[in-house]
Protein backbone atom coordinates (compact mmCIF):
# COMPACT_ATOMS: atom_id res chain seq x y z
CA UNK A 1 0.00 0.00 0.00
CA UNK A 2 1.35 3.39 -0.93
CA UNK A 3 1.44 6.34 1.42
CA UNK A 4 -1.31 8.93 1.55
CA UNK A 5 -0.65 12.43 0.24
CA UNK A 6 -0.46 15.40 2.55
CA UNK A 7 -4.02 16.74 3.10
CA UNK A 8 -2.93 20.31 2.39
CA UNK A 9 -1.21 19.24 -0.83
CA UNK A 10 -4.34 17.32 -1.81
CA UNK A 11 -6.65 20.31 -1.37
CA UNK A 12 -4.17 22.61 -3.11
CA UNK A 13 -4.63 20.60 -6.29
CA UNK A 14 -8.41 20.66 -6.00
CA UNK A 15 -8.74 24.44 -5.72
CA UNK A 16 -11.21 26.00 -8.08
CA UNK A 17 -13.59 23.04 -8.27
CA UNK A 18 -17.28 23.89 -8.12
CA UNK A 19 -18.95 21.35 -5.87
CA UNK A 20 -20.73 18.99 -6.12
CA UNK A 21 -18.29 17.13 -8.37
CA UNK A 22 -17.76 13.61 -9.66
CA UNK A 23 -14.70 11.47 -9.07
CA UNK A 24 -13.73 12.09 -12.70
CA UNK A 25 -13.86 15.87 -12.16
CA UNK A 26 -11.69 15.56 -9.06
CA UNK A 27 -9.05 13.48 -10.85
CA UNK A 28 -9.10 15.75 -13.93
CA UNK A 29 -8.61 18.88 -11.81
CA UNK A 30 -5.69 17.32 -9.96
CA UNK A 31 -4.07 16.27 -13.27
CA UNK A 32 -4.52 19.77 -14.70
CA UNK A 33 -2.96 21.36 -11.63
CA UNK A 34 0.16 19.18 -11.84
CA UNK A 35 -0.49 16.89 -8.88
CA UNK A 36 2.21 14.32 -8.22
CA UNK A 37 1.77 10.57 -8.45
CA UNK A 38 0.89 10.13 -4.78
CA UNK A 39 -2.01 12.56 -5.00
CA UNK A 40 -3.25 11.17 -8.31
CA UNK A 41 -3.06 7.57 -7.11
CA UNK A 42 -5.09 8.44 -4.01
CA UNK A 43 -7.73 10.27 -6.05
CA UNK A 44 -8.00 7.52 -8.66
CA UNK A 45 -8.79 5.15 -5.80
CA UNK A 46 -11.83 7.17 -4.72
CA UNK A 47 -15.27 5.57 -4.95
CA UNK A 48 -17.46 6.42 -7.94
CA UNK A 49 -19.72 9.00 -6.31
CA UNK A 50 -20.55 12.67 -6.15
CA UNK A 51 -18.60 14.73 -3.64
CA UNK A 52 -20.64 17.55 -2.11
CA UNK A 53 -17.77 19.54 -0.59
CA UNK A 54 -13.96 19.52 -0.33
CA UNK A 55 -13.99 17.73 3.01
CA UNK A 56 -15.90 14.83 1.41
CA UNK A 57 -12.90 14.23 -0.84
CA UNK A 58 -10.46 14.48 2.07
CA UNK A 59 -12.51 12.06 4.17
CA UNK A 60 -12.73 9.58 1.29
CA UNK A 61 -8.93 9.65 0.81
CA UNK A 62 -7.99 9.50 4.50
CA UNK A 63 -10.87 7.45 5.84
CA UNK A 64 -12.10 10.24 8.12
N, CA, C and O atoms as a MOPAC input file, in Angstrom:
PM7 MOZYME 1SCF
protein

 N      0.84500 1    -1.18800 1     0.00000 1
 C      0.00000 1     0.00000 1     0.00000 1
 C      0.88200 1     1.24000 1     0.00000 1
 O      1.84100 1     1.33300 1     0.76600 1
 N      0.55500 1     2.17600 1    -0.85200 1
 C      1.35300 1     3.39300 1    -0.93000 1
 C      0.92100 1     4.37500 1     0.14800 1
 O     -0.14700 1     4.23600 1     0.74500 1
 N      1.75800 1     5.35700 1     0.38400 1
 C      1.44100 1     6.33800 1     1.41600 1
 C      0.41100 1     7.34400 1     0.92600 1
 O      0.28300 1     7.59400 1    -0.27200 1
 N     -0.31700 1     7.91300 1     1.87400 1
 C     -1.30900 1     8.92800 1     1.54600 1
 C     -0.61700 1    10.26100 1     1.30000 1
 O      0.43700 1    10.53500 1     1.87500 1
 N     -1.20700 1    11.08600 1     0.44800 1
 C     -0.64600 1    12.42700 1     0.24000 1
 C     -0.91600 1    13.31400 1     1.44800 1
 O     -1.75300 1    12.99400 1     2.29100 1
 N     -0.21600 1    14.40500 1     1.52100 1
 C     -0.45600 1    15.40500 1     2.55400 1
 C     -1.82500 1    16.04300 1     2.29000 1
 O     -2.10300 1    16.43000 1     1.15500 1
 N     -2.69000 1    16.16200 1     3.31300 1
 C     -4.02300 1    16.74300 1     3.09600 1
 C     -3.99900 1    18.15400 1     2.51500 1
 O     -4.86100 1    18.51200 1     1.71200 1
 N     -3.02900 1    18.94200 1     2.91300 1
 C     -2.93400 1    20.30900 1     2.39100 1
 C     -2.55400 1    20.26500 1     0.91300 1
 O     -3.10900 1    21.00500 1     0.10100 1
 N     -1.61900 1    19.40800 1     0.57200 1
 C     -1.21200 1    19.24000 1    -0.82700 1
 C     -2.39500 1    18.76000 1    -1.66600 1
 O     -2.60200 1    19.22500 1    -2.78700 1
 N     -3.15400 1    17.84200 1    -1.12200 1
 C     -4.33600 1    17.32000 1    -1.81400 1
 C     -5.31000 1    18.44400 1    -2.14500 1
 O     -5.72900 1    18.58500 1    -3.29400 1
 N     -5.67100 1    19.24000 1    -1.15100 1
 C     -6.64500 1    20.30900 1    -1.37300 1
 C     -6.09300 1    21.41000 1    -2.27600 1
 O     -6.84700 1    22.06000 1    -2.99900 1
 N     -4.78000 1    21.61800 1    -2.23400 1
 C     -4.16500 1    22.61400 1    -3.11100 1
 C     -4.44900 1    22.28500 1    -4.57800 1
 O     -4.69500 1    23.18000 1    -5.38600 1
 N     -4.41500 1    21.02100 1    -4.90400 1
 C     -4.62700 1    20.60100 1    -6.29100 1
 C     -6.09800 1    20.54800 1    -6.67700 1
 O     -6.42500 1    20.37300 1    -7.85000 1
 N     -6.97700 1    20.69600 1    -5.71100 1
 C     -8.40700 1    20.66400 1    -6.00100 1
 C     -9.03500 1    22.05000 1    -5.96600 1
 O    -10.24600 1    22.18300 1    -6.13700 1
 N     -8.23500 1    23.07100 1    -5.74900 1
 C     -8.74000 1    24.43900 1    -5.71500 1
 C     -9.42300 1    24.81400 1    -7.02300 1
 O     -8.96800 1    24.44700 1    -8.10700 1
 N    -10.50400 1    25.53700 1    -6.90600 1
 C    -11.21300 1    25.99900 1    -8.08400 1
 C    -12.33700 1    25.09100 1    -8.54200 1
 O    -13.07800 1    25.44000 1    -9.46000 1
 N    -12.47500 1    23.92800 1    -7.91500 1
 C    -13.58800 1    23.04200 1    -8.27100 1
 C    -14.89200 1    23.61800 1    -7.75300 1
 O    -14.94200 1    24.16400 1    -6.65000 1
 N    -15.93900 1    23.49800 1    -8.54200 1
 C    -17.27800 1    23.89300 1    -8.11900 1
 C    -18.02600 1    22.64200 1    -7.69900 1
 O    -18.37400 1    21.80500 1    -8.53200 1
 N    -18.27000 1    22.52200 1    -6.41800 1
 C    -18.95500 1    21.34600 1    -5.87300 1
 C    -20.45600 1    21.49400 1    -6.02900 1
 O    -20.96400 1    22.61600 1    -6.04000 1
 N    -21.18200 1    20.38200 1    -6.15300 1
 C    -20.73300 1    18.98500 1    -6.12000 1
 C    -19.99800 1    18.59400 1    -7.40000 1
 O    -20.23300 1    19.15000 1    -8.47400 1
 N    -19.09200 1    17.60800 1    -7.24700 1
 C    -18.28500 1    17.13000 1    -8.36600 1
 C    -18.23200 1    15.60700 1    -8.36500 1
 O    -18.45500 1    14.96100 1    -7.34000 1
 N    -17.93500 1    15.05200 1    -9.52700 1
 C    -17.76200 1    13.60500 1    -9.65700 1
 C    -16.30900 1    13.23900 1    -9.39400 1
 O    -15.43400 1    14.10300 1    -9.35300 1
 N    -16.07000 1    11.95800 1    -9.22000 1
 C    -14.69600 1    11.46900 1    -9.07500 1
 C    -13.87700 1    11.87700 1   -10.29300 1
 O    -12.73100 1    12.30400 1   -10.15500 1
 N    -14.45500 1    11.75000 1   -11.48100 1
 C    -13.73500 1    12.09400 1   -12.70400 1
 C    -13.31200 1    13.56100 1   -12.70700 1
 O    -12.20500 1    13.89100 1   -13.13300 1
 N    -14.20000 1    14.44500 1   -12.22900 1
 C    -13.86500 1    15.87200 1   -12.16100 1
 C    -12.72700 1    16.12800 1   -11.18400 1
 O    -11.85600 1    16.96000 1   -11.43800 1
 N    -12.73900 1    15.41000 1   -10.06700 1
 C    -11.68800 1    15.56100 1    -9.05500 1
 C    -10.34000 1    15.15400 1    -9.63900 1
 O     -9.35600 1    15.88400 1    -9.51700 1
 N    -10.30100 1    13.98200 1   -10.27300 1
 C     -9.04800 1    13.48400 1   -10.85100 1
 C     -8.56700 1    14.41200 1   -11.96200 1
 O     -7.37800 1    14.72400 1   -12.03600 1
 N     -9.47400 1    14.85400 1   -12.82200 1
 C     -9.10500 1    15.75000 1   -13.93300 1
 C     -8.50100 1    17.04900 1   -13.40200 1
 O     -7.48600 1    17.52100 1   -13.91400 1
 N     -9.12300 1    17.62200 1   -12.38000 1
 C     -8.61500 1    18.88300 1   -11.81100 1
 C     -7.21700 1    18.69700 1   -11.24100 1
 O     -6.34300 1    19.54200 1   -11.43000 1
 N     -7.01200 1    17.58800 1   -10.54400 1
 C     -5.69100 1    17.32500 1    -9.96500 1
 C     -4.64600 1    17.14600 1   -11.06900 1
 O     -3.52800 1    17.64500 1   -10.94800 1
 N     -5.00000 1    16.44300 1   -12.13700 1
 C     -4.07400 1    16.27200 1   -13.26500 1
 C     -3.72300 1    17.62000 1   -13.87800 1
 O     -2.55500 1    17.89800 1   -14.15200 1
 N     -4.73800 1    18.45700 1   -14.09200 1
 C     -4.52400 1    19.77300 1   -14.70400 1
 C     -3.65800 1    20.68300 1   -13.83400 1
 O     -2.94400 1    21.54300 1   -14.34800 1
 N     -3.72400 1    20.49100 1   -12.52400 1
 C     -2.95900 1    21.35700 1   -11.62600 1
 C     -1.54800 1    20.83500 1   -11.36600 1
 O     -0.78400 1    21.44700 1   -10.62100 1
 N     -1.20500 1    19.70300 1   -11.98200 1
 C      0.15600 1    19.18300 1   -11.84000 1
 C      0.39400 1    18.36200 1   -10.59200 1
 O      1.51500 1    18.31000 1   -10.08600 1
 N     -0.64500 1    17.72100 1   -10.08900 1
 C     -0.49400 1    16.89300 1    -8.87800 1
 C      0.50500 1    15.77000 1    -9.13200 1
 O      0.62000 1    15.26000 1   -10.24700 1
 N      1.22300 1    15.39500 1    -8.07700 1
 C      2.20700 1    14.32300 1    -8.21600 1
 C      1.52400 1    12.95000 1    -8.17000 1
 O      0.31600 1    12.85200 1    -7.95200 1
 N      2.29500 1    11.92200 1    -8.37200 1
 C      1.77100 1    10.56600 1    -8.44800 1
 C      1.06100 1    10.10600 1    -7.19600 1
 O      0.08100 1     9.36600 1    -7.28200 1
 N      1.52900 1    10.52500 1    -6.03500 1
 C      0.89400 1    10.12500 1    -4.77800 1
 C     -0.51900 1    10.67400 1    -4.68900 1
 O     -1.44500 1     9.95400 1    -4.31700 1
 N     -0.68600 1    11.93700 1    -5.02600 1
 C     -2.01100 1    12.55900 1    -4.99900 1
 C     -2.92000 1    11.90700 1    -6.03500 1
 O     -4.05900 1    11.55300 1    -5.72900 1
 N     -2.42100 1    11.74700 1    -7.25600 1
 C     -3.24600 1    11.17000 1    -8.31300 1
 C     -3.65100 1     9.73600 1    -7.99900 1
 O     -4.79300 1     9.34700 1    -8.24400 1
 N     -2.73700 1     8.95700 1    -7.46600 1
 C     -3.05500 1     7.57200 1    -7.11500 1
 C     -4.16300 1     7.52800 1    -6.05800 1
 O     -5.08600 1     6.72000 1    -6.15600 1
 N     -4.06800 1     8.39400 1    -5.05700 1
 C     -5.08600 1     8.44000 1    -4.01200 1
 C     -6.44700 1     8.82800 1    -4.59000 1
 O     -7.46500 1     8.23900 1    -4.22600 1
 N     -6.47000 1     9.80600 1    -5.48000 1
 C     -7.73200 1    10.26700 1    -6.04600 1
 C     -8.32400 1     9.24900 1    -7.01300 1
 O     -9.54400 1     9.10100 1    -7.08700 1
 N     -7.48600 1     8.56000 1    -7.74200 1
 C     -7.99700 1     7.52400 1    -8.66000 1
 C     -8.60000 1     6.36000 1    -7.89300 1
 O     -9.39700 1     5.60100 1    -8.44600 1
 N     -8.23100 1     6.20900 1    -6.62900 1
 C     -8.78600 1     5.15000 1    -5.79600 1
 C    -10.08500 1     5.52800 1    -5.09200 1
 O    -10.62800 1     4.73000 1    -4.32800 1
 N    -10.58600 1     6.73000 1    -5.34000 1
 C    -11.83500 1     7.16700 1    -4.71700 1
 C    -13.00900 1     6.35700 1    -5.24600 1
 O    -12.95700 1     5.84500 1    -6.36400 1
 N    -14.06700 1     6.23700 1    -4.44900 1
 C    -15.27000 1     5.56700 1    -4.95300 1
 C    -15.94800 1     6.40700 1    -6.02400 1
 O    -15.80100 1     7.62800 1    -6.06200 1
 N    -16.69200 1     5.73300 1    -6.89000 1
 C    -17.46100 1     6.42200 1    -7.93500 1
 C    -18.68900 1     7.03400 1    -7.28000 1
 O    -19.69500 1     6.35500 1    -7.07800 1
 N    -18.60500 1     8.30600 1    -6.95300 1
 C    -19.71900 1     8.99600 1    -6.31300 1
 C    -19.58600 1    10.49100 1    -6.53800 1
 O    -18.59800 1    10.96400 1    -7.10000 1
 N    -20.58200 1    11.21800 1    -6.09800 1
 C    -20.55200 1    12.67300 1    -6.15400 1
 C    -20.08000 1    13.18800 1    -4.80100 1
 O    -20.56400 1    12.75900 1    -3.75400 1
 N    -19.13700 1    14.10700 1    -4.84200 1
 C    -18.60300 1    14.72700 1    -3.63700 1
 C    -19.24600 1    16.09700 1    -3.49600 1
 O    -19.17400 1    16.92700 1    -4.40200 1
 N    -19.87600 1    16.32500 1    -2.34700 1
 C    -20.64300 1    17.54600 1    -2.11400 1
 C    -19.78600 1    18.73200 1    -1.70100 1
 O    -20.15800 1    19.88200 1    -1.93600 1
 N    -18.63000 1    18.45700 1    -1.08200 1
 C    -17.77400 1    19.54400 1    -0.58700 1
 C    -16.33400 1    19.03300 1    -0.48700 1
 O    -16.11000 1    17.82300 1    -0.51200 1
 N    -15.36200 1    19.93500 1    -0.37400 1
 C    -13.95600 1    19.51800 1    -0.32800 1
 C    -13.65600 1    18.50500 1     0.77300 1
 O    -12.86200 1    17.58600 1     0.57300 1
 N    -14.28300 1    18.66900 1     1.92400 1
 C    -13.99000 1    17.73000 1     3.01400 1
 C    -14.47500 1    16.31600 1     2.70300 1
 O    -13.94900 1    15.35400 1     3.26200 1
 N    -15.46900 1    16.17100 1     1.81900 1
 C    -15.90000 1    14.83400 1     1.40900 1
 C    -14.76500 1    14.10000 1     0.69300 1
 O    -14.56700 1    12.90100 1     0.89000 1
 N    -14.02700 1    14.83100 1    -0.13600 1
 C    -12.89500 1    14.22500 1    -0.84100 1
 C    -11.81400 1    13.84500 1     0.15800 1
 O    -11.28500 1    12.73400 1     0.10500 1
 N    -11.48200 1    14.74800 1     1.06200 1
 C    -10.45700 1    14.47900 1     2.06700 1
 C    -10.82100 1    13.26500 1     2.90400 1
 O     -9.97800 1    12.39900 1     3.13900 1
 N    -12.07000 1    13.19100 1     3.36000 1
 C    -12.51100 1    12.05600 1     4.17200 1
 C    -12.44700 1    10.75600 1     3.39900 1
 O    -12.09900 1     9.72000 1     3.96500 1
 N    -12.77700 1    10.78900 1     2.11300 1
 C    -12.72700 1     9.57600 1     1.29300 1
 C    -11.28600 1     9.09600 1     1.11400 1
 O    -11.03400 1     7.89100 1     1.08800 1
 N    -10.34500 1    10.02500 1     0.99000 1
 C     -8.93200 1     9.65200 1     0.81500 1
 C     -8.34400 1     9.14100 1     2.12400 1
 O     -7.62400 1     8.14300 1     2.13400 1
 N     -8.64500 1     9.81600 1     3.22200 1
 C     -7.98900 1     9.50400 1     4.49600 1
 C     -8.83700 1     8.66300 1     5.43800 1
 O     -8.39900 1     8.33900 1     6.54200 1
 N    -10.03500 1     8.31100 1     5.01800 1
 C    -10.87400 1     7.45300 1     5.84300 1
 C    -11.42400 1     8.14400 1     7.06900 1
 O    -11.65700 1     7.50500 1     8.09500 1
 N    -11.63700 1     9.46000 1     6.97000 1
 C    -12.09500 1    10.23900 1     8.11700 1
 C    -13.49400 1    10.17700 1     8.37100 1
 O    -13.97800 1    10.79900 1     9.31600 1

